Structures are given as structure tokens and as C-alpha cells.
């Protein structure tokens, strides 16, 4: 991870939450007070974001974070996964931000892991999308990797993905691909979004490297995979969830991209409990 970018994210978040300090904590806690507190899992899952959690308190200062697990480990309800020691004020100031981040990243990793497990007997790889929380993409895509998934492009600058509105703007898949080829280096793969078998044929004819099968029924998707016949990589996309991912994977697609990994995932319940003034 790029820690310069992450530090900027964290400092902005600290300022969002405590730009003028914490009036509750400063009213109750002596500035020289020291304490310890446990980091506890309140449900089973996959942990992710421990270094980010620790970094919040490094930036605040005078708090040591010791963890007993590593990112990617399975954790269980009531498990003590870490301990914080140091400035009581900074522990309390950083508590909500640090927990928000580790809970969300662990939720993403857990959901990803569950989906990867469902399709493990197929060749399909689970991908994320750009449907991420603004300014948290680097963290959320990291959590997908921790959960055993793979990353799609990080940003618009990373790769060519010709979607429906690009096709409308260009006039056709053929025109869109030709315009891209005239502008983009030959080392870049070109992916084209398709919604019908006719569009799949057009994408094949113009030599697309990757063909996205968007919101197709599984029966149409299977036909599309057979039609493509290995001449391009295939990516299934659109309304994928725990209930239908295995059926989608069984069509023979190479990749399955899932927006819900980052846009509507449930956070994993993790708390800081048992604070003791030392």
C-alpha cells in the first residue's frame, strides 16, 4: 500500500472527526492519563486493515498497538485480537475512526472470502470494481485482496473498458475500439462491455481482448462463452451475489466482477473494550 496516500486519507479523517479536539474526552480525562484497552472481535470473519488501524494511533501519537493476528486470518466471536496502551486521550480520540476502518475492511475481506470459497472448484476469479467509497479505494481494494479476491483496474487511467455509453458515443463497438486503438498504446488490453450475443460477435470481430458479459442470464452467458471459445477472456458482471455466483461461475467465465464487495458490504463487528486506567 502507498502509505503517503494513506496518511493523507487518515489525517483528513482525523481532522473531520476532531478538528478542534474532543470536548468530551478533554473534559473527563487528564492529559497525562495512560490506559490500556482490548481490541475484540464480536463476530466471526476475516480480519483486514490492522496496519491501517495501528497507523491512526501512530499519527495521533503516544499509543502502542499490539496485535495477536495478521491480516487474512480468520477471527472468531469474543476473540481478543489486539491491545492498545498509551495516552488515554488519543486512544479515545482515535477509537471511532480506527474501528470504522478496520470494521469496513474486514467486512470486505470476509464477504470476498465467502464468495471465493463458493467458486473455488471453478476457474472463475472474483474481481472488485470501481464502485468504492470515494477516497478509500486503495484501502477497499486491498481488503479484497486480503479476502482472496483479485483487483480489476484501480482507476480510469489503468486500462481500457468500453462501456455502453462509450459505445453510444462512438456509434458502435467497432468504432469505439478503433478510436481507442488509434490513441492507446498497443500494450494495453481492450475490454468491451456487451449485453447481447450480437454485441459479443461484434466485439470478437474487432479483436477485443476481454469481453464483459453484462447482466446476461446464465443461459445466455453460457452461449456467449461457447461463442467466444477462448478467443478472448470473459468477465461476468451485474447483480452478482452469494445465491447466483456459483451458477455464473459454472458457465465457464474467467472472471466475475462484483460491485457489492465494496458498495454495499456489511462491516464486521469489532470493538475496543475493557479500558483500564494505568
NUVEXRO-999025 format. One record per residue (C-alpha): residue in one letter; residue number from 1; x, y, z. Coordinates in steps of 0.02 Angstrom, whole numbers, plus 32768, in hexadecimal, padded with zeros to 4 digits. Layout:
REM NUVEXRO-999025
(atom A,NUM,(X,Y,Z))
...
//
This chain:
REM NUVEXRO-999025
(atom X,1,(8000,8000,8000))
(atom X,2,(8036,80B4,7FE0))
(atom X,3,(804A,80F8,8090))
(atom X,4,(805D,81AC,8058))
(atom X,5,(7FAE,81A2,800D))
(atom X,6,(7F6B,8145,80A4))
(atom X,7,(7FB3,81C3,811F))
(atom X,8,(7F5C,824D,80BF))
(atom X,9,(7EB7,81ED,80C8))
(atom X,10,(7ECC,81D0,8182))
(atom X,11,(7EFD,8283,81AC))
(atom X,12,(7E66,82C4,814C))
(atom X,13,(7DF9,8249,81AC))
(atom X,14,(7E45,827B,8254))
(atom X,15,(7E25,8332,822C))
(atom X,16,(7D74,8309,81F6))
(atom X,17,(7D51,82BA,829F))
(atom X,18,(7DBB,8322,8315))
(atom X,19,(7DEF,83C1,82BC))
(atom X,20,(7DDE,8425,835E))
(atom X,21,(7E00,8395,83D5))
(atom X,22,(7D8C,8323,8437))
(atom X,23,(7D29,838D,84B1))
(atom X,24,(7CE0,82F6,850B))
(atom X,25,(7D85,829D,8529))
(atom X,26,(7DE5,833B,8554))
(atom X,27,(7D62,8362,85D8))
(atom X,28,(7D71,82B8,862A))
(atom X,29,(7E22,8279,860E))
(atom X,30,(7EC3,82C3,8655))
(atom X,31,(7F3D,82EC,85C9))
(atom X,32,(7FC2,827E,861B))
(atom X,33,(7F4F,81E9,8634))
(atom X,34,(7F89,8140,85F1))
(atom X,35,(7F1C,80A9,85D3))
(atom X,36,(7F0A,8002,857B))
(atom X,37,(7E78,7FBB,8519))
(atom X,38,(7E54,7F19,84BD))
(atom X,39,(7E28,7F09,8405))
(atom X,40,(7DA2,7E83,83FD))
(atom X,41,(7D47,7E2A,8370))
(atom X,42,(7C8B,7E23,838B))
(atom X,43,(7C6A,7DAC,82FA))
(atom X,44,(7CC4,7D2E,828E))
(atom X,45,(7D1C,7D6A,81F0))
(atom X,46,(7DBD,7D94,8196))
(atom X,47,(7E24,7E21,81E1))
(atom X,48,(7E68,7EAA,8171))
(atom X,49,(7EB0,7F56,8190))
(atom X,50,(7F19,7F3A,822C))
(atom X,51,(7FA7,7FA8,81EE))
(atom X,52,(7F2B,8032,81C2))
(atom X,53,(7EDD,8022,826F))
(atom X,54,(7F8A,8030,82BD))
(atom X,55,(7FB9,80C4,824F))
(atom X,56,(7F27,812D,8290))
(atom X,57,(7F75,8127,833E))
(atom X,58,(8026,8140,82FE))
(atom X,59,(7FEC,81E2,82AF))
(atom X,60,(7F93,8218,834E))
(atom X,61,(802C,81E7,83B3))
(atom X,62,(8059,8193,8458))
(atom X,63,(7FF2,80F5,843D))
(atom X,64,(803E,8048,8420))
(atom X,65,(7FD3,7FCA,83C4))
(atom X,66,(7FFE,7F12,83D7))
(atom X,67,(7F9F,7E95,836C))
(atom X,68,(7F92,7DD8,8384))
(atom X,69,(7F58,7DAE,82D3))
(atom X,70,(7F88,7DDE,8222))
(atom X,71,(7F21,7E20,8190))
(atom X,72,(7ECC,7D8E,813B))
(atom X,73,(7EBA,7D27,81D9))
(atom X,74,(7E13,7CE0,820D))
(atom X,75,(7DD4,7D2C,82AF))
(atom X,76,(7D47,7CF1,831F))
(atom X,77,(7CC5,7D43,838C))
(atom X,78,(7D0B,7D82,8434))
(atom X,79,(7DC0,7D69,83FC))
(atom X,80,(7E3A,7DEC,843D))
(atom X,81,(7E99,7E1C,83A0))
(atom X,82,(7F02,7EA9,83E5))
(atom X,83,(7F29,7F21,8473))
(atom X,84,(7F49,7FDC,8477))
(atom X,85,(7FB2,8034,84FC))
(atom X,86,(7FDA,80EB,8511))
(atom X,87,(7F87,8195,8516))
(atom X,88,(7ED4,8182,854F))
(atom X,89,(7EA5,8220,84F2))
(atom X,90,(7EEB,81E4,844C))
(atom X,91,(7EA2,8136,8461))
(atom X,92,(7DF6,8182,8476))
(atom X,93,(7E0C,8202,83EB))
(atom X,94,(7E43,817E,836E))
(atom X,95,(7DCB,80F5,83A4))
(atom X,96,(7D3B,8115,832C))
(atom X,97,(7DA4,813A,8292))
(atom X,98,(7E17,80A5,82AB))
(atom X,99,(7D84,8031,82CA))
(atom X,100,(7D22,8074,8235))
(atom X,101,(7DB3,8049,81C4))
(atom X,102,(7DDD,7F9D,8207))
(atom X,103,(7D25,7F6D,820F))
(atom X,104,(7D06,7F9E,815A))
(atom X,105,(7DA4,7F50,8116))
(atom X,106,(7D84,7EAF,8177))
(atom X,107,(7CD2,7EAC,8136))
(atom X,108,(7D13,7EB8,8083))
(atom X,109,(7D95,7E31,80A1))
(atom X,110,(7D15,7DBF,80F2))
(atom X,111,(7C94,7DD2,8067))
(atom X,112,(7D1A,7DBA,7FE3))
(atom X,113,(7D5A,7D1E,803A))
(atom X,114,(7CAB,7CD4,8042))
(atom X,115,(7C8F,7CF0,7F87))
(atom X,116,(7D3A,7CAC,7F58))
(atom X,117,(7D14,7C10,7FBD))
(atom X,118,(7C71,7BF3,7F5E))
(atom X,119,(7CC8,7BF2,7EB4))
(atom X,120,(7D6B,7B9F,7EE7))
(atom X,121,(7D48,7B03,7E7F))
(atom X,122,(7D33,7B6B,7DE0))
(atom X,123,(7DB2,7BCF,7D7B))
(atom X,124,(7D5A,7C74,7D9D))
(atom X,125,(7DB6,7CFA,7DFF))
(atom X,126,(7D58,7D78,7E6A))
(atom X,127,(7D79,7E2F,7E3D))
(atom X,128,(7D4D,7ED4,7E8D))
(atom X,129,(7D14,7F70,7E2E))
(atom X,130,(7D27,802D,7E39))
(atom X,131,(7C87,8038,7E9F))
(atom X,132,(7CEA,8067,7F38))
(atom X,133,(7CD8,80E9,7FC1))
(atom X,134,(7D23,818D,7F80))
(atom X,135,(7DD6,81A3,7FBE))
(atom X,136,(7DDB,80F4,800C))
(atom X,137,(7DF9,808F,7F6D))
(atom X,138,(7EAD,8062,7F96))
(atom X,139,(7E74,8019,803C))
(atom X,140,(7DDA,7FC1,7FFD))
(atom X,141,(7E33,7F70,7F6C))
(atom X,142,(7EBA,7F37,7FE6))
(atom X,143,(7E33,7EE4,8050))
(atom X,144,(7DF3,7E86,7FB7))
(atom X,145,(7EA2,7E3F,7F9E))
(atom X,146,(7EAC,7E0E,8055))
(atom X,147,(7E09,7DAE,803E))
(atom X,148,(7E51,7D4B,7FAD))
(atom X,149,(7E05,7DB0,7F1F))
(atom X,150,(7E5A,7E0A,7E90))
(atom X,151,(7E5B,7EC1,7E60))
(atom X,152,(7E0F,7F05,7DC0))
(atom X,153,(7E58,7FAB,7D83))
(atom X,154,(7E7E,8026,7E0E))
(atom X,155,(7E50,80C2,7DAD))
(atom X,156,(7E1B,8101,7D03))
(atom X,157,(7ED3,8114,7CD7))
(atom X,158,(7EFB,805C,7CEF))
(atom X,159,(7EA3,8006,7C61))
(atom X,160,(7E28,8013,7BD3))
(atom X,161,(7D75,7FE3,7BFA))
(atom X,162,(7CF8,8013,7B74))
(atom X,163,(7C4D,801A,7BC5))
(atom X,164,(7B9E,8035,7B7F))
(atom X,165,(7BA6,80F2,7B81))
(atom X,166,(7C4F,80F1,7B2B))
(atom X,167,(7C03,8083,7AA4))
(atom X,168,(7B71,80FB,7A92))
(atom X,169,(7BE8,818F,7A86))
(atom X,170,(7C53,8139,7A01))
(atom X,171,(7BC2,80F1,799E))
(atom X,172,(7BF1,8039,79AB))
(atom X,173,(7C67,7FBF,7A00))
(atom X,174,(7CD2,7FBC,7963))
(atom X,175,(7CE4,8079,795E))
(atom X,176,(7D08,8083,7A18))
(atom X,177,(7D92,8000,7A10))
(atom X,178,(7DDF,804E,7975))
(atom X,179,(7DE2,80FA,79C7))
(atom X,180,(7E36,80B2,7A62))
(atom X,181,(7EB8,8054,79FB))
(atom X,182,(7EE5,80F6,79A2))
(atom X,183,(7F0A,814B,7A47))
(atom X,184,(7F44,80C8,7AC4))
(atom X,185,(7FE7,8065,7ACA))
(atom X,186,(7FE2,7FB5,7A81))
(atom X,187,(8016,7F6E,7B2B))
(atom X,188,(7F6B,7F9B,7B74))
(atom X,189,(7EE5,7F16,7B6F))
(atom X,190,(7E3A,7F4D,7B35))
(atom X,191,(7D9E,7F13,7B90))
(atom X,192,(7CF0,7F2A,7B47))
(atom X,193,(7C4B,7F21,7BA4))
(atom X,194,(7BC4,7EBC,7B4B))
(atom X,195,(7B0E,7E9A,7B71))
(atom X,196,(7ADB,7E2C,7ADE))
(atom X,197,(7B24,7D9F,7A77))
(atom X,198,(7B27,7E15,79E1))
(atom X,199,(7B97,7E8B,7A42))
(atom X,200,(7C05,7DF9,7A75))
(atom X,201,(7C19,7DD0,79BC))
(atom X,202,(7C46,7E84,7995))
(atom X,203,(7CC5,7E8C,7A22))
(atom X,204,(7D14,7DEA,79E3))
(atom X,205,(7D1A,7E29,7931))
(atom X,206,(7D79,7EC5,7962))
(atom X,207,(7DF4,7E63,79CE))
(atom X,208,(7DC6,7E95,7A80))
(atom X,209,(7E3C,7E48,7B00))
(atom X,210,(7DB9,7E38,7B8A))
(atom X,211,(7CFD,7E2E,7B74))
(atom X,212,(7C8D,7E5D,7C05))
(atom X,213,(7BE7,7E02,7C0B))
(atom X,214,(7B7B,7E83,7C61))
(atom X,215,(7AD7,7E56,7CB6))
(atom X,216,(7ABE,7DBD,7C48))
(atom X,217,(7A58,7D27,7C7E))
(atom X,218,(7AC6,7C91,7CA6))
(atom X,219,(7A83,7C36,7C0E))
(atom X,220,(7AB5,7CC6,7B9B))
(atom X,221,(7B5A,7CD5,7BF6))
(atom X,222,(7B80,7C1E,7BD5))
(atom X,223,(7B58,7C38,7B1D))
(atom X,224,(7BCB,7CCF,7B19))
(atom X,225,(7C5B,7C6E,7B68))
(atom X,226,(7C45,7BE5,7AE7))
(atom X,227,(7C3D,7C65,7A5C))
(atom X,228,(7CDC,7CBB,7A97))
(atom X,229,(7D32,7C13,7AA3))
(atom X,230,(7DCE,7C52,7AF8))
(atom X,231,(7DF1,7CDA,7A77))
(atom X,232,(7DDE,7D5D,7B01))
(atom X,233,(7DD7,7D5D,7BBD))
(atom X,234,(7D28,7D65,7C06))
(atom X,235,(7CE6,7DC8,7C99))
(atom X,236,(7C38,7DB6,7CE2))
(atom X,237,(7BED,7E50,7D34))
(atom X,238,(7B49,7E8F,7D79))
(atom X,239,(7AE5,7E65,7E16))
(atom X,240,(7B58,7DDB,7E50))
(atom X,241,(7B3C,7D9A,7F01))
(atom X,242,(7B52,7D02,7F71))
(atom X,243,(7AB9,7CAE,7F27))
(atom X,244,(7AE6,7CB4,7E6F))
(atom X,245,(7BA4,7CBC,7E67))
(atom X,246,(7BBD,7C00,7E5A))
(atom X,247,(7B42,7BF3,7DC9))
(atom X,248,(7B9C,7C82,7D73))
(atom X,249,(7C47,7C33,7D90))
(atom X,250,(7C07,7B8F,7D47))
(atom X,251,(7BEB,7BE4,7C9F))
(atom X,252,(7CA7,7BE2,7C87))
(atom X,253,(7CCF,7C9B,7C98))
(atom X,254,(7D80,7CCC,7CC8))
(atom X,255,(7D53,7D5A,7D3D))
(atom X,256,(7CBD,7D94,7DA2))
(atom X,257,(7CBA,7E4B,7DD6))
(atom X,258,(7C50,7E76,7E6D))
(atom X,259,(7C23,7F28,7E9D))
(atom X,260,(7BD5,7EF7,7F42))
(atom X,261,(7C81,7EC9,7F86))
(atom X,262,(7C9D,7F82,7FA6))
(atom X,263,(7BFB,7FE1,7F88))
(atom X,264,(7B85,7F85,7FFE))
(atom X,265,(7BEA,7F10,806B))
(atom X,266,(7BC3,7EFF,8125))
(atom X,267,(7C4E,7F31,819C))
(atom X,268,(7C93,7EAD,8212))
(atom X,269,(7C6A,7ED2,82C8))
(atom X,270,(7D0B,7EFA,8327))
(atom X,271,(7D17,7F5F,83C8))
(atom X,272,(7D91,7FAC,8442))
(atom X,273,(7D60,7F71,84EF))
(atom X,274,(7DA0,7F60,85A3))
(atom X,275,(7DF9,8008,85B0))
(atom X,276,(7E65,800F,864D))
(atom X,277,(7EB8,80AD,868D))
(atom X,278,(7F6C,8083,86BB))
//
